[in-house]
């Protein structure tokens, strides 16, 4: 595995929102290389634990017709940064589903760069973040479509929910397209729990905390549905939400 040696600064675009003080003791970071041969399927779930902090950099290459399903649940203590670079050959399929649940002084980050090199490849990125107690949640992601990568279908869906005014979220989805026959889209939203929906649920007899919990559970589940270990991930996410509320 290669090692990223020089510690980044704010001048590095991918680290513009990073907690550099928390990053320092975790640097340098070994780059984890994952190669999926043509026609094969792989899956990986990352659930950081412990209080020291987690920084991981993944470099993923998908052969012709290969697929990779990556799920991230950042809900532990400390700083967490998951960086992913993926390259897709013809008819490859890449899925990234990430849920970030931050509280207190935490900074949680997902950084991705998905490059479509071959024809008719598909990528889906779904990121759902919840921040409370002054936490900061970030997503910086880019989908790149190379020349000749016709038939590309790439999407980014990024949403963050703030539980209080002290918390913050940063999101920067990007598209860089050099082919004509493609279907690419991205969407981004940062907001609060729907007051009208909470009022409706309260009018039907649901306690306020229960209503919040149900809405947040459904919100976070969007990033985890379809994972090989979906039940385990959802249970861990629900436990983290219980602790936040």
N, C-alpha and C positions, 0 to 999 in steps of 0.2 A: 504493500500500500504506500502511495506517495504521501508526503507530509507537507501541508501548507505551513511554511516556516515564518514568514514575516507577519507580524501582527498588523491587522488593518487599521486604518484611520477613518475619520469621517469623510475623507476625500474618496474613499471606495464606495461606490454607489450601493453595493449590496450590504453595506454596513452603516448606512446613513442613520438608521434608527436603533442600532444595536447598543446594548449596555456594555461599553468597552471596558469599564472597570470590572464587571463580572466576567467578561470574556478573558481578561488577561491571565488569570491562573489556569485557565483551561486550554490555553494556546501553547504550542501549535497543535493542529488537529490532523490526524491521519485520514486520508481520503479513502473511503471504503468503495472498492470497485466491484460492481455486480454486472456480469455478462449473461444474458439469457439467450441461449442458442435458438436458431430458427425453429418455429413451431412449438416451442415449449412455453409453459406458464409458470410463473413464480409469484409468490406473495410474501409480504413482510409487514408486520405491525410493530411500531415503535411506541413504547409507553415508558417515558423516563420516570425513574424513581430516585429517591434519596434527596438530600438537601444541598449537595455540593454544586449541582448544576450539570447540564448536559449540552454538549455541542457535537453534532455529527454532520459529516459531509459525505454524501453518497454520489457516486458517478455510475450511472446505469446505462447500459447499451442493450438494445433489443434487436435481435436478428429478425429476418423476414418472417412475418406471421407470428412472432413471439408476443407475449403479453406479461405485464407486471402490474400487480395491485399493491400499492403502498398506502398504509393507513398510519396516521400519527395522532396520538392522544397526549397532549401536553397538559398535565394536570398536577404534576408533582411540585415540590418546593424548589425554589432557586431559579436561576436563569436557564432558559432552554432555547436553543437555536438548532433547527433542522434545515440543512441546505441540500438541495437535490438538483443534479444535472442529469437529464435523460436524453438519449439520442435514439430515434426511432427509424428503423429500416422499413421497407415496403410492407404494408398491411399490418404493421405492429400496433399494439394497443397498450396505452399507459394510463393508469388511474392513480390519482393522488387525492385521498380524502383526509383532511386534517381538522382536528378539533382542538382549540386552545382555550383553556379555562384558567385565567389568571386572577390572582388576588394579592392584596397587599402591595409590596414594592416590586413584584415580579415583572420581568420583561420576557415575553414569549415571542418567538419568531419562526416563521416558515419562509424560506427563500427558495425559489425554484426557477429553473431554466430548462424548458422542454424544446428540443430541436427536432423538427420533422425533416429527415433527410431523404426518406423514400416516399413512394406514392401510396395513396389510400390508407395512410396511418391515422389512428385516432388517439386523441388524448383528452382526458377529463380531469379537471382540478376543482375540487369543492373544499373550500376552507370556511369554517364556522368558528368564530372566536367570541368569548364572553370575558369581560373584564370588570372587576369590582375592587373596591378598597384602594384605588390609586394605581392599579396595575396597568401595564402597557402591552398591547398585543399588536403584532406587525405581520404583514404579508407583502413580500416583493416577488413578483413572478413575471416571467416572460415566456411567450410562445414564439418560436422562430420557425419559419417555413422556408426551407432552402429552395433555390431555383430547381425546377423540375419536380418538386414534391407535390404534383397535382393530386387532387382527390383528398387532400388533408382535411380532417375534421377535428378542430381543436376548440376547447372551451375552458373558461375560467369563471367560476362563480364564487365570489368573495363577499362575506357578510360578517359584520361584527356587532355585538350587542354590549352596550355600556350600562352597567348597573347603577352608576353614580357619576356625578360631574367631575370627580377627581381622577377618574380613569380615562384612558385614551386609546385610540386605535389608529394605525396607519396602514394604508393599503395602496399598492401600486401595481395593478395588472397591466401588462404590455403585450402588444402584438407586433411582430416584425415579419412581414410577408414579402417573399420574392417570387411567388408563383401566382398564376391567375385562377385556376380552377380549384378553389378552396372554400371551405366553410369554417370560419373562425369567429368566435364571439367572446366577449368578456363582460361581466357585470360586477358592480361593487356597491355596497351600501353599508353605512355605519349609522346606528340609531339606538333607540331605547325600546323597552317592552311597550307594546301597543296598549295605551291607556284605555281605549274603548273596549278592547278585547278583555282586559283585566276587569273592567267594570261589568261587562256582560257575564263573565264567569262568576263574579262576586254576587251578582243579582240572581244567579241560579244556585246560590248557597255554598259555593266553594270558598274556603278561607283564602285570604290574599296570598299567603306563602305557598299554599298548594297550587294556586293558579299560576304563580310565577314559576314554580318548579316544573309544572307540566308544559308550559310554553317554552321554557329553556331546554327541557329534555327533547321536545320535538325539533327545536332549532338545531341543537347539536347533532341529533341523530342523522340529519341530512348528510353529514360528512362520513358517517360510519356504516350506513346501510349498504349491504352487499358484501361486506368484508367476510373473509373466511371465519374469523372469530368475532363476528358481529355481536353476539350475546355478551361475551366477556367485555368487549370494549364499551358497550352501552351500560353495563353494570358499573364499570369503573368510572365512566363519565357521570352517571347519576350520583354515585357516592361523592365525587368531587363537587358537583353542584349542591348537594346537601350541605357540605362543609362550607361552601361559599354563602349560602343563604341562612 
